[in-house]
Amino acid sequence: MGLLTDAKIKAAKPHETLRKLRDGEGLFLYVMPSGSRLWRLRYGHGRSESMVSLGKYPDVPLRRAREKAGEARKGLADGVTPAETKRAARATRADSFEAVAREWLDKQPFAAITRAKAEWIFNDLLFPHIGGRPVAELKPPEVLAALRRIETRGLHETAFRAKQRAGQVMRYAIATGRAERDVTADLKGALTPVVARNHAALVDPVRVGGLLRAIDGYIGQPTTAGALKLAPLVFVRPGELRAAEWSEFDLANAEWRIPAARMKMGVLHVVPLARQAVATLRELEQLTGRGKYVFPSLLSSDRPMSNNTVNTALRRLGYTHEEMTGHGFRTMASTLLNEQGFSPDVIELQLAHSERNKVRAAYNKAQRLPERRKMMQAWADYLDELRANAAKAAA
């Protein structure tokens, strides 16, 4: 039997801080400073502890809250968490925002990383607040409230991306006859503006030479040092570099083939490897070649290194976030290769930027790999030259 009664609940006065009234077996009533009374169930799952909302009092009376808590505990006994139960209930409604969103998402030819980001936005940021609502009944203030929750966490760019995803779902709902209008169109100007920022990068040849010398002198984890050395030679996206797998490399033929599932554009990407890149990888092979990842996490060889590792290493070398980032190696290569007169098309292909003209893209990928090989070797030789010039200047 619980500790709470209706009389105790009604008599509980709000304080300046949150009050928790315990009913037993993980069931609590939160008395908010605003006066709202919210049911919460705390439960253990595996080695972790979580909490789920059971509604608002008096909409959910004491007896019903206990019933819902009991149902949740029965589900846990079967290995199903309350959060999973709520998601399943929302998704069963064919006209709910969640059901339509999942249907839309299944039809998208996203690369694995893009799909994972979209699923995170839906599962963690949108579904808990508007997932159960019929798409035809959604109102702009409801969507805005969900987006404002994201903004309060300081994730302003993510809020814009969530609005974009919600709009795509709404337009799909219109096309499939489950909604009449896209309510996200009414939210124009409602979110905090995001100031576009380019990824910081060094593009002055003299400073690039200094950076390369600093990287050569990096004192830290050997795999981190290897990532720093390889990054300017291949200039792939940071996520593509840190999650590189040994199975993707053919060092004998000096080639790295990144699977479509790991590429932002969802297309297999070939990276010709200069002699310097192969040499760096041969050194790394002695350290991590028996495992899956070229750059494994220090905590577990089953995971790649953290997405902050390269940036943190750059900070240790004395470069601020406004001067150089892991993504900045791409900007560095693009800028300097263009200045040296290499074909912009070849540079864009090697950067794996999208090609809107599919016929042109197919031709480029089929015919221009020899040019890319020559460019990548010339680029590595140029970096050696900048490093040598920096050494002479410092002597």
Secondary structure by P-SEA (a helix, b strand, c coil): cccccaaaaaaccccccbbbbbccccbbbbbccccbbbbbbbbbcccccccccccccccccaaaaaaaaaaaaaaaaacccaaaaaaaaaaaccccaaaaaaaaaaaccccaaaaaaaaaaaaccccccccccccccccaaaaaaaaaaaaaacaaaaaaaaaaaaaaaaaaaaaaccccccccccccccccccccccccccccaaaaaaaaaaaaaccccaaaaaaaaacccccccaaaaaaccccccccccbbbbbccccccccbbbbbbbcaaaaaaaaaaaacccccccccccccccccccccaaaaaaaaaaccccccccccaaaaaaaaaaaaacccaaaaaaaaccccccaaaaaaaaaccaaaaaaaaaaaaaaaaaaaaaaaaaac
